[in-house]
Amino acid sequence: MECGAVAMNGSLYVTGGYSYSKGTYLQSVERYDPEQDTWEIVGNLPGAARSHGCVCVYSV
């Protein structure tokens, strides 16, 4: 997977990573809603990313 992930506002956000089925690195930002048990693409990174981290910062 090699993706970044962060929990925020009751959802899980996953960024980038590697798609073994497509054989490519990803630039997508996806949100998982555990109450609905659904995934949604909510944006894109400026470029493909792998082996990175994510952080959520409030009140900046």
Phi, psi and omega in degrees: 000307177057029184263169170259153180210149177209143175264131182206132176053039176080004179237163175250128178252133180237132183237141175058210181108195182233132176262107179293328180290328180263341182072029182223159172277151188252155173237012183283154170242119184239147180241132175255127177256106184293334179290323180265348184055049182227152173250146179216134173282123185246358179170186179224147171284163178299334178201172179297145182221146176213158177050051181232172179240168178227153177216147177249123181240123178258155174058047178269000000 
